[in-house]
Amino acid sequence: MHPLHLFAYCPRCGSHRFVENDASSKRCEDCGFVYYLNPKASVAAFVMDHRSRLLVCRRAFEPSRGMLDLPGGFTECGETAEEAVVRELSEEIGWKPRSMRYLFSYPNIYRYSGFDVHTMDLFFLCRSDEPLDHLTPHDDVASCFWLSREAIHPDEFAFQSMRQAITRLLGDDSCWCAD
């Protein structure tokens, strides 16, 4: 099934002759408009405390309610990925990082309202030298807590991109030492 199968009409002219153009686009046979399905940018933060523990969150809502997650979310229009990390951390756990480092990205599919949203998840490392015992869950986070490196199991995380990122992080000794 084409990823844009739910879009039956051209958004420009309203024609029902809105057909598959290629694997990631549809084209209107009447007005020529082409709509591309490009991934939505999303950010996630590996928040490490002064003891090199990782902050994990439990999801409060679907998709994957109750599973583990990292703080983060979708970028907004006009926002950089770094600004999105700061905003999401503030919204979800009430903390603003002083610094962050981009690590890597993975594609993902996020099911929302019956539609598969293709995402490009950008992962950042954020460290804190002070104790972060004051963090409280907000927004779409049910709870948040710290895990040691040995207690982290990638298969307990909600999304494929997250499981890949956690696996990669676990194998990178440089991320577990203070910068």
WOGIBEL-V944600 format. One record per residue. NEAR is the number of other ideal C-beta (glycine too) atoms within 8 Angstrom. Layout:
near=NEAR
near=NEAR
This chain:
near=3
near=7
near=9
near=10
near=6
near=6
near=9
near=5
near=8
near=13
near=6
near=7
near=8
near=5
near=11
near=5
near=8
near=13
near=8
near=8
near=7
near=5
near=5
near=7
near=12
near=12
near=12
near=15
near=7
near=8
near=8
near=6
near=10
near=9
near=12
near=6
near=8
near=6
near=7
near=10
near=11
near=14
near=15
near=14
near=16
near=14
near=16
near=13
near=12
near=8
near=5
near=10
near=10
near=11
near=15
near=12
near=15
near=12
near=15
near=8
near=5
near=4
near=8
near=9
near=8
near=6
near=10
near=9
near=16
near=14
near=14
near=14
near=9
near=8
near=10
near=7
near=3
near=3
near=9
near=6
near=12
near=8
near=8
near=16
near=15
near=10
near=10
near=13
near=16
near=10
near=8
near=16
near=15
near=8
near=10
near=6
near=13
near=4
near=6
near=10
near=7
near=8
near=10
near=7
near=7
near=11
near=10
near=13
near=9
near=11
near=8
near=7
near=3
near=5
near=7
near=7
near=9
near=13
near=14
near=12
near=16
near=11
near=16
near=15
near=11
near=13
near=11
near=13
near=5
near=5
near=6
near=10
near=4
near=5
near=10
near=7
near=12
near=8
near=6
near=7
near=15
near=8
near=7
near=13
near=6
near=9
near=9
near=8
near=10
near=4
near=6
near=11
near=5
near=11
near=5
near=6
near=12
near=9
near=11
near=8
near=11
near=15
near=11
near=10
near=16
near=11
near=9
near=9
near=12
near=9
near=5
near=8
near=5
near=5
near=10
near=8
near=7
near=6
near=4
